[in-house]
Amino acid sequence: MGRNIRKRRSSMATKAVAASAALALGGGGLIWANFYASAHESNSYGQNQTKAANAAAQVATISCPDVGQKLTNVPNGAKQGVANELANLDKQITEAYARLASTRQAQAGDPGFVQNAIVGPLKEKRAATIDRIRINIQRSGGQFDNSLSQLAACTTQAANNTNAGQNNGGQQNNGGQQQGGGQQQNGGQQQGGQQQNGGQQNNGGQQQGGNGGQAGNGPVASDFVDITKVQANVKAKPGKNGQASNGTFSVSCGVNANKNFNTDNVIVAPGVTNGAHHTHDYVGNQKINAFSSNNNFLQGGTSCSNKSDLSSYYWPVLRLQNGTQEFDQNRDGGGKEGNVGKILTAQQAEIKYVGSPKSKVVAMPQFLRIITGDAKTTTNGLANANAHWSCTGFENKVQLTEQYPICPQGSKVVRSFAFQSCWDGKNIDSANHRSHVAFADGNGNCQNGFKAIPQLTMRLIYNVPAPVIQNGQVKNAYAVDGFPEQLHKPSTDHDDFISITKNNLANKIANCVNNGQRCQ
């Protein structure tokens, strides 16, 4: 990458910039080396660099319709083939974004470059892949929705439009989903600097340019907010009636101190290595990967103190972008896909099942799968967002979806999740991995004949050095892992769960919650 640019350098200063960029990005790091390398060229070349900066400002990322979210019914015989093709769609977007981010000079010199060399070919690849999904479904006797064929085309997204779904002065709206053990959250106000499209280097080896961040794909200053300056936004919980299930069941499964990581996602991409394109922390079941299945889930062992709980609890890692080159710096899902910096281990991971304010709950079925949140909100919008960021001492006042909090001294960063608490009573999964479960409505009731199940809640606490906003740039940034084109936006945070129990534990959890007990 960048051989032609290196031939044109004429000064030691230019070489120093390139060297520092390589140091921060690492040998396999994504993507901005071409862009940075021209920061101190001659006047004529500096003009080209300015054009490249403008190009970076105009096109921040690629936005593609999420085909998987539109699937409603996939026959059993087609599930693996469809999963493989959906993973191909993700891989194609990742490759197209890498090309977008590494060709800023070409984009500056040719206004049609992005469309002709990146977006156009991507559409052709996606069209062929979607057609293979059609063939898989129809070959197994299913019905294919032909409107899915119209989802092949992707668009580019400008740098000033990557906080998807912001409106009303920056306030966030999560569609009234019930969060945080019954609390409805409407996230905070946007604050902070503007996105930078230069090639400046911060202290600690951090590269700030294009879309920001150590690897050039986020976060940026506007992704952070001083939590002390955000207006309280946490609403009251729904009132309870006489049928409420008031108990709680807590599980202790550790914080992944043994560093059980992988970049798979057995729920959305079974049988596909690196199906997540980012690194997950795993607690609970210790043998979950892309090739795990109902047939061997019970053989995994567990990090939970209750050895009957072999459930898998996994979430994307949180990283401090301080120039550290982690073990996965040169690997898929890590530095090769823009997920860089020091992986932070949570100081606490509180996992708890809570009841419904309106009814008793039924036990979770064995192997029930639930994904909460959306890893692709930068391009999908916030319809399925369920990210909650706060600081200790502020959780009852402020919950953020579209910004990371800057916590005051003595306060720690908190990620929390409240999973869907209503189940269709039949399926342990669905074609889009969402339709079989749902959130309760604003009053705490399950709708459409769904049954209340124990609501899984998680609270992860991190000791994170406070980021600093200076001159419109963020220093000491932290960010959640994600797909590279999603630019490490806070709203992309998500959590995954597979219920795997032995010795009647699922019924014990439901009974505890229904009886108003405090169990563990």
Secondary structure, 3 states (H helix, E strand, C coil): CCHHHHHCCCCHHHHHHHHHHHHHHCCCCCCCHHHHHCCCCCHHHHHHHHHHHHHHHHCCEEECCCHHHHCCCCCHHHHHHHHHHHHHHHHHHHHHHHHHHCCHHHHHHCCCHHHHHHHHHHHHHHHHHHHHHHHHHHHCCCCCCHHHHHHCCCEEECHHHCCCCCECCCECCCCCCEECCCEEECCCCCCCCCCCCCEEECHHHCEEECCCCCCCCCCCHHHEEEHHHCCCCECCCCCCCCCCCCCEEEECCCCCCCCCEECCCCCCCCCCCCCCCCCEEEEEECCCCCCCCCCCHHHCCECCCCCCECCEEEEECEEECCCCCCCCCCCCCCHHHCCCCEEECCCEEEEEEECCCCCCCCCCCCCCEEEEECCCHHHHCCCCCCCEEEECCCCCCCCECCCEEECCCCCCEEEEEECCCEECCCCCCCCCCCCCEECCCCCCCCCCCCEECCEEEEEEEECCCCCEEECCEEECCEEECCCHHHCCCHHHCEEEEECCECCCHHHHHHHHHHCCCEEC
